[in-house]
Amino acid sequence: MVNHTEHTYLFTQSLLAEIQEKSTKFYLVRRISQEVELFARTRGHSVDAVWYGSISGATRYKEVLDVMTKVLQDVNPSSVDIIRIFKFYRDTEPPPIDLLRSPALTEIFLKLLFIPSQVNLLCTDGRMKCIWLYGYSSCVHEEYDNFGNRISIDRNSEEIEKAARNIETVSNLLQETEGVLNLISVLSMIFQCIKVPCVAIGVLRWVEATTTPKYLEKQVEGTPVSLALVDEVATSHVALHNDVMRLLCRLLENPFPSMDTLLVLNLKKSVLDRMVHLISRGFVMPVLKYISNIFQNEKIDASLVRHFVGEVLEIAAPPYSDEVFELMRPLAEVLAKHTGLDEGPAHEFLDYAGKRMFGETASDSSDSD
C-alpha cells in the first residue's frame, strides 16, 4: 500500500520523517524509510526529489543531487560522475552522509566493486574513488539539530582508509582468483577482511553472483568453497544474519535446470549446512520456520529434509522450547521413518517428544482429579 500511488508514498515518507525527528530510535525509522525508498525504485517510481527532501541539509547541495540523480538513473554509472561525488565528500563541508547511504546507491557501489560482470565498468581512478566512497559511507557519523543544521561530523580518516583498504583487498582478490584452488589460497586473507561489515555485504553479493553452473562445475569437492565465506559472514556479523538467510533461501530455491541432478542435490545440502550453521549462531526460529514452511508446501525434496534434520539434531539437545518442539517434531518424523532405526538423533528427539506429551497428559489428568 505504501508504494501504491505517489500520494501514499509521499504521505508515508512525510510521516516517517516526522516520527524520526521525535523518536529516540530515529535510526530504525530511517532504515524503514530507506526500505520504502528502495522498493519504490524497484517498482520504477521516480522518488529522488522526495528522498532528497527527507534528508536534513540535502537541498543545500543541488550540484551533488544532480550528479547523484544521474548515477542512480544510469544503467552503467560513469567514472566521471563517481569522481565528482568523491570530490564533494572530500570537501571540508561535505554533503550529508545519508545521501551516500541511500540503499539504491549502496547497491550501485556493491555492483561496481563485487559483481564480476560489472567490476570493469569504471576506470582505475573511478574504481578507487568508488572504494573510498563506499568505505566513507560505512564509517562517518553526523548529528543535526531540530532545524536540519549539522552540528557535528565525525569522520576519522584512519578508519575510512582502513575500511577502503579492506574493500579494495577483497574486491581485487575475488576478481583475480580464477578457479577453486586459487580462492582457497587467499581464504585466510579474505576472512580477516570480512570482519569489516561493508566488506561482508560485498562478499554475500559476490557469492550470489558467482554461484552458477559454470562455477560449480569447477568444484573438486561437494561443498563450494565460496560458501565457506558465507559461514564466516554469519560468524562475524549477527546484524547480517537476515542477509545471509535471504541469500541461502535464493540458492536453495534455485532449480539450476542446466545442472546435473546429483550436483544440484549436493549443492543444496551444502546450502542447508550453512543454515544449520546459522542456527548454531543463534538464528534459530527464522531457519526452522522457513524449512517447516517449504516442507509443508512440498517445495523441498524429502532427502534434503532428512539431511537438515540430522545435522540440526547433531548440535541440538533438550530441553526445547514449545515453538522449536512443534516445528521440529514433523521434520524428525521424516528422518525416523526413513532410517527405521530405534536409535540415533531422530529417535532420541521423538522419544523426548513422547515423554513430554505423556508428562503433559499426566499433568492434565492430575488437575482434573
N, C-alpha and C positions, 0 to 999 in steps of 0.2 A: 504493500500500500504506500510506503514512503516514496517510492520512485514511480508511482502510478502516473502522475502528471507533474508538470513543472510546479504547479501550485502546492501539491503535497510535499514535494522536495524542498521548496523554499520555506514552507511552514516548519517542516521538521528541522532543517538546519538552523533556522532562526530560534526555534525552541531550544535546541541543543546548545546554541551559543549563549542563550540567556541562562540556562541551567549551569553551564560551565563557569560562568562568571561568579555564581553564588555557591558553587559546590566545593567542598574541601577535597573531593576526589575528582577534580577537574580533568585529570589525565585519563580517567576512564571514559568520561563524556567525550573528550577529544577523540579517543580511539573509536567510539561508536560513530562519531561524525565522519571520521576517515573511512570507515567501512561503508557508510551510506554513500559517500562521495565515490569510492571505488566501484561500488555496484552500479551507481548511476552511469559511470563511464562505460562499464561493460554492456550496458543497455543502449549505448550510443548517444546518450544525452550530453549536451554541451553545458557543463557545470562550472567552468573555470571562473567566471565572474562571481558566482555565489561563493565558491570555495575561497577565493582570494579575499572576499569581503568578510568572511568569518574569521580571518586570522588578524590578530592585533598588529597594527602598523604596516600591513602588507600594501595597502593602497598608496603608500608614500613612495613606493619603488616601482613606478609604472614601467620603466625600461626593463627591469627584471621580470615583471609579469608578462611583458610582451614576448621575451625570449623563452620563458618557461612555457607559455601557451604554445609557442611554435614547437618546442621539444615534445610536449605532450600530444600534439596533433600529428607530428611527423611519424610515418611508419618506420623510417630509419633516421634517427636524430643525427645531426652533423657534428663533427668535431668543433667547428667554429662556434656553434651555439653552446656546447658543453664548456668550451674555454671561456666564453663570455660569462656564463654563470659562475664559473670558478673565480674570475676576476672580481665579480660583485661580492662574493663571500670572503675574499682575501682582504677586502677593504676594512678600514678601521671602524666603519659603521655599516656592517653587513646587513642584508635583508633578514627578516625573521626566520629563525631556524625551522619553524613549522611549514614554511613554504617548501623547503627542501625535503621535508618528511612526508609529503603527500604520498599516499600508498601507490598512486599511479606512477609518480616519478621514481619512487624506490624500485618498483618493478622494472622500470627502464634501466636503471643502474645495474640491477641484477642481471638483466638480459644481456647488456653490453659487456659485462665482466665475467659471467659464468656460463652462459649458454654457448656451446661450441659453434653453432651456426651463426652467431651474432658477434663474436668477440673481435672480428676483423673489420667491423664497420667503422671504427674510429682509427685515426692516425695515432702514432705513438704518443704525441703530446696530448691529444684529446683523451686518449685512454688513461694517461697518468692523471690528468685533471679530473676525470670521472672517478678514478680510485680515491683521490683526495676528497672529493665532494661526498662520496658515499661514507668514507670514514668520518668526515666532519659531521655529517648528519647524525651519526651514532654517538657522538661524544659531547656535543655542545648543549649547555643548559642556559635558558634565559628566563627572566622574570619581568612581568609587566604590571603596571598599576591599573586601577579601575577605569582609567581613561584611555587605555591602549598604548601608553608610553612605556618604552623599555627602560627599566630601572637598573638592570644588571645583565651581564652576559659573561658566562664562564666558558671560555674556550682555551683549554690547556693545549698549547701547541705540541708538547711532548706526547700527550695522549692521542691527539689527532694523527701525528706522524706514525705512532706505533700501530694504530688501527689501520692506517693506509699501507704500512709495510706488510702487515699480516694479510690484508686483502690482496695485495699485489703478489705476494708469495704463493698463496693458494690458487689464485686465478691463473698464474703462469704455470704452476705445476700441473693443474688439471688439464690445461690445454696442450701442454708439451708431452705428457706421458701417453704414448700410444701403446695400447695393449695392457694386459693384466699385470705382467711381471714388472713393467716399469712403474706402475701405480703402487705395487707392493713396496718397491724400493724407497718410495717417498712418503709412505703412510705415517711414519713417526713424526715427520715434519708437519704434515697436514694436521695430525692430531693435536699438536701444540697450538697451531693457529686457530683450530676450531673452537678453542676456549673463548675466542672473541665472538660475541653474538652475531654481529653483522656478517662475519665470515661463515658462521654456521648456517645462516639462512641461505647464503650463496651456494654452499655445498649441497643443501637439500635441492635447490633448483638444478644444479648440475646433475645430481643423481637421477632426478626425474627425466631430464632431457637425454641422458645417455643410456638409460635402461631400455634399450631397443634390441630387437632380434640380432642385429649386426654386432652389437657389443656383447650380448650374452653368448653368442656362438664362439667367442674367443675365450670363454671361461675354461680353465683347466680343471676346476672343481665345481661342485654343485652350487655353492654359495657365491654369488657375485661379490667381488672384492669391494665394489662401491657401497654395498650395503653395510660393510663394517664402519663406514663413515657415518651412516645413519645411527648406528648404535652409539657412536662417540658423541654425536649431537644430543641424543637423548640422555646420555650420562652427564653431559656438561651443562645442559640448559633445561631446567624444569619449565621455564617460560615458553619453550619451543615444542613441548610435548604435543600440543594440538597440531602444529605444523607437521611434525613427524608423522602423526597419526593420519592426517589427510593424505600425505604422500603415500603411505603404506596402503591405505584404502584404495587409492587410484591404481596402484600397482597390482593389488590383489584382484581388483575388478576388471583389469585389462585382459581381454581374451587372448592377446598375442596370436591372432589367427594364422600368421605365416610361420610360426614356430612349431617344432616337433612337440607332440602332446606330452611326452615324458619330460622334456626340457622345461615346458611351462609348469608342469606339476612340481618339479624340483624348485623352480624359481618361487612359486607361491608358498612352498614350505619354508623357504628362506625368508620370505616376507612375513609369514606367521611367526617365525623365530624372532624377528625384530619386534613384533607386537608383544610377544612373551617378555622380551627384554624391557619394553615399556612398562609392563605390569610389574616387573621387578624393581623399576624405578619409581613406583607409586601411582602410575597412571592406570589404575585397575578397572574402575567401573566403565569408562568410555570404551575400553577394548572389549570387555566382556559383553557389554550391551550390543556392540557392533557385531561381534561374532554370533551372538544369540539371535540377532535380528536376521542376518543373512542365512543362518541355519534354518530358522523357522520359515523363511520365504524360499527355501530351497535354491539359494543362489551360491552355494558353495559345495564342492564335492565332499562326500562323506569321509573319504580318506584324509582330506585336509582337516576336517573337524577332529578326527581321531588323533592326528598329529598334534594339533594345537592343544587338545585336552591333555594328552600325555605329557607334553612339555610343561604346561601350566602346573599340573599336579606333581611334577618333579620338584618344583620350587615352592609349592604352597603346602600349608599344613593347618589343621583345625586349631582353634575354633574359627568358623567362618561367620561373617555377618549374614543376616537374613537375606539381603539382596544378592550377595555373592552365591549363597547356597541355592537360591531359586534359579539363578542364571546358569550355574554350573551343573546342576543335577541332570537335566535332559542331555547336556553335552557329554557328561560322564557315562550316561547310559548307552550312548552310541559306541563309545570305546569298549565298554564292558561286554556288550553284545557281540562285538567283532572278535575280541580275544577269547571269550568263552572261558576265561580262567577264574579261579576262586582266589586269586591273589593279584597284587600289583596296585598301582596308584588309583586306577578307576574303581577297582573292587573296594579298596580301603575307603574311598570317598563315599561310595554308595552304602557301605557298612555304617559309616559315620551318619549318613543321611537316615538310614533305618533306625538307628539308635536315637537319633534326635527326634524323629517323628514319633517313635514309641514313647520317648520321655514326655513329649507334649501331650500325647494321648493319655498317659498315666496321670499327668498333672490335671488334665481336664476331668478325668474320672474321679479323682480325689476331691476336686472342687464341687462336683455335682453331689457327692455323698454328703 
